[in-house]
Amino acid sequence: MPKESDQKKSEQSESFEERIDQLFEELSFAFERQRPSILLVFYEFESVRARAERALEKRLTENGQSLVPFDVDASHFDIPLLLSQRPERDRSVFSVSGLSCGGGKESANAYRALNMRREYFVDYAIRVVIWLDRDEAMALSRHAPDFWAFRHRVVEFNDTAEPELPEMSAGAWGEPAQGLPGQSQFLDEQIRLHEARLANLPEQTDFLRIRMELLFKLAGLYYGKKTYDRTIQRLQQGRQIARQLNDTVWLAAFWAKLGLVYLDLEQPLRAVRACRKAVRLNPQEAGLWSNLGHFYHIEERFSDAIIAYKHALRLDPQSSLTNSALETCYRRLGKKDLAEKQKKLIQTPHNAGAAVHE
């Protein structure tokens, strides 16, 4: 029996296409025998992962199957349970990414769910590809040792040295890209990939949530390109689906991102209105309150900003950015005593975030 190190060397000597073949052949065999398939794919660069995912999707589509994206977040961390409920699983391979975004203590909810419900993959004949960066691979072996032993195959794409590009996932909305090398091409490729997925997605109600998440991703990609009209269009479409699903958390997320777009378009009043709607829909999300405070701050509505920042700090007392922003607002209003008290709270770790009350 070959050593694990020998197997790794062998895999690294194989071409990109040969590794895609390995994944496809394993999945094809699983479909033929109506059995589960759990594939772990290690990757180093996000651009390589995206390329591998596109190549695998093309092979599966040609064979009459679908590659269905599944992005883990704090609300969708129980992968075995959620996939077992998907009606399309008989002809689908689920492409799972973002295990580290599952929330919980040590951000380990997704790993623990895999460990506890690993038998679901067998009981429901689920075919799944789980993409793991270096940290996620280590966390999986630590938090889910039984699931780790449960896998069918491991394939690595770690040796392909391509420039590392910023991740433009649904949850990674920041400032639009500022001309980083390869950024525009990467965004274009991702837009084509996700637009194709959206176009090929069935119209049935069962696929509404997948459609909504794809629209959110696309909006983020268009935002990265500063294509604001398309960003707004996709956000509005996603917002309609979130309303149809009565999902206030997602509806709040769409409104919050719309606020960012309006801010970039120098429409601060519309930005504030959008963020206020987001806060009303999901008042327990500290980030939304912090964003609202930031928008007020920009408009120099410092009293309103203070109220919003205090709401954020009640929910997330340890946020250094919000604490510092609150101190700044006190100073801009000439409330030096409150600003100094807030500064001392920031500098005292066990009291950080205990917002000063006027």
N, C-alpha and C positions, 0 to 999 in steps of 0.2 A: 504493500500500500504506500503510495507516494506521500512524502512529508508535506505538511501544509506550506512550508517555505518553497518547496519544489513546485507545488501547484500554483503558488502566487507568481513565481518566475515564469512558468509556462503561460499563464494568462496574460502577463505583461508583454510577452513576446508575440502575442496574437494581435492581429489588426483590429481596428475599430469595427469593421464589418463582420469579422469573425465573432466578436463578442455579441453583436446584435443578433447574429445567427443563433448563438447559444441561448439567448433569452427567448427568441421566437420559437426555436425548436422545443424548448421545455414547455412553453405555453401551448403550443400546438398539440403536443402529446397529452397535456392535461385536458384540453378540450376534447380530444378524441376519446379519452378514457373516462371523461366526466369526473375528473378528480381535481382536488385543489392544487394550487401551485403557489408557493411562497418564495419569491425571489428578492434577494437583498442586493442592491447595486450601490457600491461605494464610488464616490466621485470627489474630485478635488476642486474643480472649477464649475461655476454655474453655467457657463456657456457650453461646456462639455455635456453636462446633464441635459440641457435643453436640446442639444444636437442628438444625443442618444434617444431621448424621448420621442423626438420627431421621426427618427429612423424606425424605431420600434412601432410607432403608430402607423406609419406607412405600410409596414409589413403586415400588421394585423388587419388593417382596413382592406388590403388586397385579398386577405383570407376570409373576409366576411365578419370579422370581429371588430370591437371598438376598444380604444384605450380611453378610459374615463378618468379625468383628473380628480384627485381628492386631496385638498389642502387642509392640514390639521390646524386647528386653532383652539382656544380655550373653551369654545362652545361645541366643538366637534373633535373631541380627543379619543372617544371610545370607538376606535377603528373597526374591530371585529363586529361589534353590535350594529353599528351604522351600516356597514357593508352588507351584513346579513339581511338587512331590511330593504336593500336596493332591488327593485323588481327586474332590472336589466342585467343582473349578475350572470345569468346563464350564458350570455354571449359577449361578456365584457371582461376586460382586464383593468383593474383599478390601479392607477398610478398615484401612489401616496408619497407626499413630501411634507416636510415641516414638522417632523416628530418633536422637535425641541420647542415648538410653539403651543404645546398642549396644555400648558398651565400646571397649577398645583405645586406642591413642595418640590423644590429642585427642578421645576419644569418637567416633572416625570409622569404626569397623568397618562399621556399617550403610551409610554413604555409599559407602565403597570397594567393598563387595559389590555395590551397585547399579551402580556404574561398571563393574566387571569382568564382571558377569554380565547386563548389560542385554539381551543377545540372548535370554535365557531368556523374557522377556516375549513376544517374537515367536514363538519356537519352540513355546511351550506356550499361545499365545493367552490370556494372562492379562489379566484386567480388574482394575485396581487404582486405588484412590483413596488418595493419600498426603497426610495432613494435616500441615501445616508451620506452626509458629509463626515469628516473625520471625528468631530465631537459627538455627533449623533450615533455613530457606530460604536464608540466607546460607551456612551450612555446606554445604548440598547443592550450591550453585553452585561452591563452592570445592573440595570434595573429590570431587565427581562431575560434572565438566563435560560429559563425553560423555553421561551419563545425562540431565543437564539438557537437552541439545539433543535428546534422544530422546523427550521428553514429547509428548503429543498436545494437551493443553490445560491452561491455568492459570486458575483461578477464585479470586477474592478475596472474603473475608468480613471484611475488616479495618475497614470503615467503620462497622460496627454498634456503637455505643457503649453497651454494657451494663456493669453493675458487674462487676468482675473477682472471681470466686469461687475459693476454694482448690481446687486439683486434688485429687480423691479417687480416683486411679488405684490399680492393684494394688500398685504399689511405694511409695505415698505414705501409708503407715499411720503416723499419729502419735497425738497425744492426740485424744480425741473432740471434736467441734465444740462450741464454747462460745458459742452464740447469735449468730454473725455474721449480719448482715443478708442475707436470702435463702438462707442456708445450708441450712436445713431443707427448703425447697421444692426447691432444687437436688438434694439427696440423694434426696428422694422421686422426682423425675423420673428420676434415674439408676437408682434401684432398679427402677422400673417398666420402664425400657428393658432392663436386663440380665435381669430376671426373664422378660420376654417372649422375649428371645433364648434363654434357657435352656429355656423351655417349648417353643419351636419347633425346638429342635435335634434332629436325628435321633438315634435310640438306638444306631445302629451303632457298632462299636468304633472306626471311623476318626475319630469325632468326640469321643472320650474326652478328648483333650488340650484341645480347645476348651472342653468342658464343665468341665474342671478349672479352667481359667483364668477362666472366667466365675464359678465358685463362689468363687474367691479374690477377685475384684473385688467380688462381692456381699457377702462377709464384711466387706471393708473399708468398704463403704458402710453396712452395718448397724452396724458399730463406730462410724462417725462419728455415727450416730443414737443411740448408746448402747443399741441394741436387742440386748442381749448374748445372749439365748436364740437369736435368729435368726443372730447372728454365729457362735455355737458350732455350730449346726446346719449352716451352710454350710461351716465349716471341717472338720467331721467328714466331710461328704459328699465334699469335695475331697480329704481325706486318704485316703479309701478308693480314689479313682481313682488318686491318686499311687502308692499301694501296688500297685494293679493294674498300673500302667504300669512299676513298678519304678524310679520316678524319685526317687532319694533327695534330690536338690536341692529339688524341689518339696515332697516330704514334710517335709523339714526346715523349709521356709518355713511350711507349715501349722502345724507344732508351735510354731514361734517366735511366730506370731501368736496362737495359743491361749494361750501364756504371757502375752502382753500383756493378753488378756481376763481371765485369772485374776487378774492383778495389779490390774486395775481393780475386780474383784469382791472384793478384799481376801482373796484365797486365795493367799498367798505360797508356801506349800509346793507347791501344784499348779503355780504359775507356774514355780518352779525346776525341777520334774520335767519339765515340758513343754519348757523351754529346754535342759535337759540332753539330752533326746531329740533335739532339733534339732542340738545340737553333735555328738552321736555319729553322726548321719546325714551331716552335712556339716562335718567338722572343719576344713576349709580356709577357711571363711568367717569373717573377722575379726568381722563384725558380730554373729554369733551368740555368740561368746565374750564380746564386750563386753556384750551383753544379759544373759548369764548373770552376769557380774560385777556388773552393775547390780542384778539381782534379789537376789544375795547381799548387796550393799551395803545395800539397803533393809532387809534382815533383820538388819543389823549383824553379818553373818558375814564380817568383814573379811579374815581369812586366806584363806577360800575365794574372796572377791572378788579378792584380789591374784593368786591363781593364774590365775583366768579372765582378768583384765586383761592379765597377762603373755603368755598364749597369744594374745590379740587383737593385742598390740603386735608379737609376732614376725611376724604376718601383715600388719599394717598399722602400721608404726612411726611414721607421720606423724600418727596420729589425736590431735589435741589434747585432745579430750574424754576419751579413754581414759587418756592420760598424766596429765591433771589428776585424774581419778578415782583413779588409782593413788597419786598423791601424797597425796590426802585419806585413803585407807585407811591408809597408813603413819602419818599423823599421828594418826588415830583409835586406832591400836594403840600410840601413844606412841613410835614409831620415828622420832624427829625427824631423826637423821642420814640415814637412808634417804630421808625426805621431802625434805630439803634437796638431796640429790644428785639426786633425781628432778626437783625444781624447776629445778635448773641445767640438766639435760638438756633440759627443755622450752624453756628460754630460749636454748638453743644450737641453731640451725636444723639444722646438719649432723649433730647427734647426737640430734635429736628422736626420741623413741620408743625409745631404747636402754634398756629397762627395767632398773632396778637389781636385781641378784641378791643375795639375802640370804646 
